[in-house]
């Protein structure tokens, strides 16, 4: 009965407070419209004929003055003064034409007056309070009284609308999570052999790979209550609120067991406490409470904690130890087979033409994650509609890949004839270096149509097969391809332009990785001089060497870049005829396919061989 008493006094208190406020407000409103004057002023107004009407009561006279054109604000005022019995007063007002009213009041019981003024409003507000406070709480995100309450969304059975059939390209992750779901459904076959239910599983991977989608699929498969919230939901401006929400969340989860709790972006509260001088007290209290709660609940009750992050290296070691998050599920970028499966999932409800080859699209999107592929399919469908077709064809998908990589065609950017020639030779330089060397990817397309992401043109290469390793020769040839654009400008026009800035940046990054991370430098050998930080986000390298060594790394990188640049210049000088012929064709057509490019190159090479 304790909750009922609590609610009764709570809402009665609200009702009484609101009734007092309303009565005080009404009193103030009535006072603001009426002004008390002394009796002598009333007589002066009467003598000056400034009164429109009066209302005579037993203890006071209410006075409505005549309209004052000079002061409109005075027209809204009503004056009152005390009533002194005067036999000549009424006859004098009557002779001046003043309207006189004497209200007839019913004799009302003080009890009835009290009931109407106080008890009735309190009763009405009491009945409306639960609904009123519920509405306020929703608008204020839970309200003041629920700061420490858990704000998780609760999904039951298949309300998320996602199952493992909707997730592709992550077979290993699905297998690990499917085992957890099976444990919830059939615990006996695991307990018979002595196996224990894992307390938690941490989903780790780059952004866009489908960690949250996998968690929703678990909810769709589990047929058990599923609590879903973000790590930032625990963090508030008030110290102790996050810890209170953690306690409330686990209390509810144990009541609903078996169930699954999913915490997205757990790094918001789970950052390491090492070396944090004057750290965030609220976040640390929340983390400490989470650690103790994960130790405190009994895994046999069937409460599983799922969490997702793309920054596992910043998480507190106490959070990652066995007994808390027992299993780490890697949700990495999909391989070729995975990309094909993802494209099949996302094209399931798309009308496709007969020429669709998803394997070719998957091959062209190496390194793309599930979110990228979903975006590409949607962009292709939008393009098909713009072009007036009712089906998506292969051209739409390839154009969508280019839109995601380089942006849309910028039709309002018109290059001068000289700039157009420079861009054409620059791009053909890339393509020739790729075609002539042995360990490079074939050219798929060359274009000099400007794109919205800043590219004035680009050369698209298509791998023949999925590769996971690169040899030293392959990296050197890739750097040569990147620098061949600048080399073509120098060979043909003897100039250097800003168009090679992105190529130089990519080539320098590859050369630096060769020296500091891949152990491919003759000078340093197999020494790790840099390591990656935030592997799943930006992969920023951090140096592990002295400043003198860093200076030597720069010198070695410069040597590799200069060597590859000289190689690119020599390669283009040896194939000047092909460079000029393909560039002129590209200037005329603006876009050249890989087949057209190879036909011209082969014809020039065949002609030179015959001579």
N, C-alpha and C positions, 0 to 999 in steps of 0.2 A: 504493500500500500504506500510505500515511501514515495515512488515516482508520482502517484496521483496527488498526494499532498503537496509535493514540490510544484507541480504544474498549477494546482489550485491557487496557492499563494503567489506564485509568479505572475499569473495572468490577472489576479485580483489587484496586485500591486500596480501592474501596467494600467488597468482600468481606472483605479483611483487617481493615479498620477495624471493621466490624460484628462479626467473629469475636472480636476483642480485647475489644470492649465487652461481648459476650455472656459470654465467659469471666470477665471481671472482675465482671460482675453476678452470675453463678452463685457465684463465690467469696465475694462479699459476702453473698449470701443464706445460704450455708452457715455463714458466720461469725456472722451475726445470730441463727441458731437454736442455736448452741453457744457455751458459755462455759468458758474454761479456769480450773481451780481448782488450788490446790496440794495435795500429797499428804496433808498433815496434816488439811486440811478434809475430804478424802475419808474418812480414818479416823474423824474425829468424826461424820460422817454415818452411817458404818457402826455406830459404837457407839450412836448415838441411834436406830438402826433407821429411817432416813429414805430408804432406797434401795429402789426397786421392782425394778430389773433393771440388769445391767451387761453390757457387751460387751468382751471382752478381746482386744486385738490385740497384735502383737509390740512395739509402741512406746507404746501408750496404752490407757487404760481409759475407755470411754464410759459415763456414769452417767445413768440415768433416775430422778429422785427420785419419791417417793410424792406423791400429790395433796395439795395444801395448800389447805384450805378458806378460810383467812384471806387468802390471796394467790393468786387464780386466775391471775395473770400468770406466776407462777413455774412453773405446771404445764406451760407450753409449752417451758420451757428444758431443754436437755440439756447436762450438764457433761462435761468430759473432763480427765484428768490423766495424767501419765507413769506407765509401768508398771515397778514394782520387783519382782523375783522374791521371793516370800514363800511358803514351803511351807504356812503355816497360813492364808493369806488365803482361799483357795478353800474350805477346810473351814469356816472361820468364816462366810463368806457363805452356804454351803450350809445351815449350822445355823440361820441367821436366815430362811431361806425366800426368799432373793433369787434371781431367775432369772439364770442365767449362760449366756452364749452366746459361743462362740469361732468366728468366721467362717472358712470355708475358702476361701482365695483361690487362683485359678488363677495360675500363673506366666505373666504376660503380657509380651511383648516390649516394650521401651520404644519401638521403632519403630512397632509397631501402636498403642500408646497415643497416640503423637504424631499418627499418621494420623487416628485417631478423634477426638481432641480438637481438632485444628487443620486438617489438610488437608481432611477431609470437610466440615466446616462452611463452609470457604472455597469449596470447589467448588459446594456447594448454593447458597450466597448469590450466587456469581458467575453461575450459570445463571438465577437469579431476578432479578438486578439490573436488566436492561433493562426488564422488565415492571413491576417495583416502582417504578423511577425515573420511568417513563412515567406511571404512575398518580399519583404525587406531583406531577409537573409539571402534569398536567391540573388537579388540585385547587388548586394554587397559582398557576394562570394562567400556566404556562410555567416556573415554578421559578427558582431563583437563577441556574442556568447559562444561562438563556435570556432574561435581562433585555433584551439588545440585539437579540433576534430579532424579525422581523416577525410581527405577530399577525393579519394579514389573513385573512378568510375567502375561500376560493377557490371560485368557481362555474364549472362547466364546461357549455358548451352551454346547454340550456334548464332547468337545475336550479332556477332561481329561480321557474319556473312563471308568469312574467309576460312578455308580449310587447307590442308597440306597439298591438295590438288591445285590450288591457286599459287603455290610457291614452286618455282623451278630453278634449276641451276645450283641448288644448295643441298645435294643429296645427303652429304655427311651430316650437316647440321640437322636436317629433317630426321635422320635416323636417330641421332642423340636425343632430340626432343620427343620423338615418337615413343622412345623407350620410357620417358617420364610419364607420358600420357597413359601408356599401357600399364605402368606401375600403379597409377591411380585407379584404373579400371579393374585390374586383376592383381591386387597386392599379394594374394595367397601364393601364386606360383613363384614369386620372388622370395617371400619370407620362408617358404618351405626349405629353400636351399641355404637360408641364412643371410640373404642379401638385404641391405638396408636402403630405404628410399633416400636418394640424394636430397640434401636440404636446399641447395640452390644451384643454378646454372647461369653462367655469365656469357652473354652473346657479345662477341668481339668482332669488329670489322670496320672497313671504311664506310663513310656516309653513302647511303643510297643502295646498299647491298641487300636490304630487306630484313634487318633485325626486328624492327617493329612489326613488319608484316608476318614474320615467323611467329612472334609472340601472339598476334591475333589469330593465326592459324592454330596455335596450341589451344587457344580459347574455343575456337570452333570445333576442335576434335575432342576436347576434354570432357564436355558435358558436366562440368563442375563450375562453381562460382569462380569468376576470374576478375581480380582486382587490378586495374590498370591506372598508373599515374606516373608523373615525371619526377625526377629527383629535385627539380626546382620547386615542386609543390610543397616540399618540407621546409623550405627556407623562408623565413619571415623576418620582419624588422625587429620583432620582439624575441629576446633570448628565451629559450625554453619551449617555444611554440612548436618547432620542428620535432623535438624529442617527444613532446606530448602527442603529436600526430603519429609518430612511429608507434608509440604504445597503443594508441587507439586502433591503428591499422592492424597490428598483430592480434589484438584482442578480438576484433571482428573476424579476422581470418581464422582463428582457432574456433570461433563459434560456427563458422560456415564450413569447416573442414569436412571432407577433403576439398581443397581449393588451390588456386594458383595466384600468386601475387607478382605482378610485372612492374618493375621500376625502370622507366626509360631514362637515359642520360644519368646514370648513377654517379658519374664523376662530379656532378653538381654538389653532392654531399659526401662522396667517398674519397676525396683527395687525401693524399698522404699527409700525416701530421708531423713528419720529420722536418726539422729546421724551420718551423713556422713560428718565428718570434712575434708575439703580438698578433696571432692569427685570428680568424673569425670564430668567436666563441659560440655563436649560434650554430654554425656548420659543424664544429667539433662536437658539441653536445648532441647534435642530431646523429652524427656518425657513431659516437659512443653508445647511444641508445640503440641504434640499429645493430651494432655488434653484440650487445648484451641480449637483445631480443632474438637474434639468430642463434645464439647459444642456448637461450632459455626454452624455446618451444620443442616439443617432442616430434621428431620426424615421422613417427609411426601414426600420428594423427592425419597425415596426408597434406601438409601445407608445404608447397614448393615455391621457392623464391626465384623468379627469373629477373635478370637485369641486363641492360644493354648499354654499351659504351663504345666509342671509337678512340678512347684514350686510356687503354689499360695500364700504361706505364705510370700514370699519375695516381692510381688507386692505392689506398693504404694496404700494406702487406697483411695486416690483421684481417682485412676484409676478404682477402684472396686465399687464405689458408683452408685446408680441408676441414670440413665440419661447418663451414659457412657457405662459400661457393665451391662445392665439390667438383664441379665440372665446368670446363671452359669450352664453349662451342664457338669455333672460328667460322665467321660468315664472311668469306673472302670474295674478291672479284671472280666472276664465273669464267671458266675456260670456254673453248669453242663449242663443245657439246652443251655446256650450260647456257651459253648465249642463244643457241638455237632453240633450246627448250623454253627459255624465257620469251623469246620472240613468238613462239607457238602459243604460249599462254596469252600474250597481249594481243595477238592477231585473231584469237578465237572468235571474237564478236565483230571482227572487221571483214567487210566484203573484199576479197582478194581476187586479182586478175589471174589469168592462166600462166603468166610469165614469172610469177613470184618464185624467187629462189632465196629462202631465208638463210641458207648456209653462206651464200655470198655476202649477205648483209652482216652476218655474224663474223665472217672473216675480216670485213672492213672495219669492225668496231672493237678491235682488240683493246682490252683495258677498260671497256665500258661496263658499268654496273647495271643492275636491274632497273633503277630509276631512269638512267640514260636511255635504255632500250625502250622503256614504256613511253618516254618522251618522243623518241624517234618514230615509233609506230603512230602515235597521235598526230605528230607533225605531218607524216605521210598522208594520213586520212584527211587532214585539213587541206593539204595541197591538192588532193584528188577532187575535193569539193570545189576549190577555187578554179580548177581547170575544167570543171563541168562534167566530171566523170562520176559514175555511181560505184566504181570499184577502184581499189588501190592497185597500182601496177608497180613493177620493179623500179622504174624511173623515179616514182614518188618516194620510195624508200631510200634510194641512193641520194636524192636531193635532200631528204630529211637528215641523212647522215652529215652531209656537207653543211646544212644549216646549223646543226648542233656543234660541229667542229669549228666552222669559220664564220657563221652568221648568214643572214640573208643577203642576196645580191643587192648592192647599193646602186640602183639605176640612175640616181641623180648625180653621182660622182663621175664626171667626164674627164678622162685623162687627156693631156695634150699629146699630139703625135709623137713627140720626143720621149715623153714619159712612158707612153704605151710601148715603144720599142725597147726601152730599158727594162721594163717589167717583163716583157716577152722573153728577151734574152736571159734575164735573171732566172725565170722559171724553167726555161729549156736547159739552162746550165745544170740545175738540180736534176732534171729528168735524164740528161745525157750521162751524168756521173752515176746515176742509179742504174742505168741500162748497161753501161760498158763494164762496170765492176762485177765481180763474181758473186759476192756475198751480200748483195742488197736485194730489197724487195722490188718486184716489177712495178712499173708505172701504170696506174689505172686511168688517170685523167690529169690534164694540164689546162689551167684557165687563167685569163688575165682580167676577168670580171671582178671589180672590187667587191668586198664583202663588208658587212656592218661591223665586224669585230676588228677592223683596221687593216686587214690583208688586202693589198692591191691585186694579188693573184696568188695562186698556190699550186703545188704539185702534189697529187694524191697518189700514194703507193699502196698496193694491195698485197699482203703476204700470201704466199702459196700454201703455207701450212702454219698451224699454231706452234709457236716456239716459246720455250721457257728459259733458255740459256742463250747467251751471246758470247762468242769467242772474241779474242783480242782483235783479230783481223776484221771481224764484222763491225766492231765498234769503230775502228780506224776508218773503214770504208763509209760508215754512216756519218762520221764527222766530215769526211771528204765531200759527201753528198750535200751536207748542210752548208759547207763553205763554197760549193761550186756556183752558187748564185752570185756571190760577190766576185768570184773568179771570172765569170762570164762578163760581168760589167767591165772588168779591167781588160780582158782580152779583146772585146769588141769596141768599147768606147774609151778605154784608158781612163776611167773615172771610178769613184767610189761613192755610193749613195747610202742614204739611211735605210733603204729597204731591207738590208741584211741584218738589222739589229736583232730580230728574233732568232734568226739562224745562228748568229754568233753566240747568243745567250745559251741556246740549246747545245751547241758544239762545245762550249766552255764547260758546261755542266757535265757532259759525257766524259770529257778529257779529265776533269777533276776527279770524278768517280773512279776512272781508270787508275789514277795515281794513288788516291787516298783510301779507297774502299775495296777495289777489285784486285789489288796486288799485281797490276799489269805494267808497272813502271820498272825499267832497268835500273834506275837510280835507287829506288827505295825497296824494291822487291816486295815480298809478301808481308807488309807491315800495315796494320789498320790504323790510319792516321785520322779518320773521321768515323763517326757513327750516326745513325739516323735517329732523330727525335720526332715524336708524334708520327710514327710509322704509318698509321692509318688515316692521317689527315693530310698534312703537307709534306711529310718526310724530310723535314729540314735537317741538313747535316750539322753536326757539332764536332769541332776539332778536338782531338785527343793528343795534341803535340805542342811542343814549345814554339815560341814565336819565330825563332830562327828556322825551324823546320818548316813552318808555314810559308816563310819566304821562299824556301827551296821548292816547296810544292807549287807555288805560283810560277817559278821559273820553268819547272818541268811541264806544267800545263801549257805555258806559252810555247815551249819547244814543240809539243805535240800539235798544237793548233797551227803553228807556222809550217810544220812539215806537211800536214794534211792540205793546207792552202796551196803550197807549192805543187803538191801532187794534183790538185784540182785544176790549177792553171795549165800544167803540162798536158793533162788529159784533154782539156778543151782545145788547146792549141793544136793537138794532134787530130782533132775532129772538128776543125773550124767550118768545113763545108756543111757538115750535118747540122752544126749549131745554127748557121745562118739560114739554111733551107727550112728547118723545122720552125725557127723563130718567125720567118716571114709568113709561113702557113698559119701559125698561131695568131699573128697580128691580123690576118685576114678573117679567120674563123672565130677568134677570141676564146674558143674552147676546143680542145683536141682530146680525143679518146686515146687510151693506151694502145689500141690496135693501130689507129692512124699514125701515132708517133712511131711505133715499131716498123710499120711499113715504109715510112720515109727513111728511117735510119738504116734499115736493111738494104733498101735500094741504093743509098749512097755508098754503104760499105761494099755492096756487090759491084758497083761501078768502079770503086777504087781498086778492088781485087783484080778486076779484068784488065785495068790499066797497068 
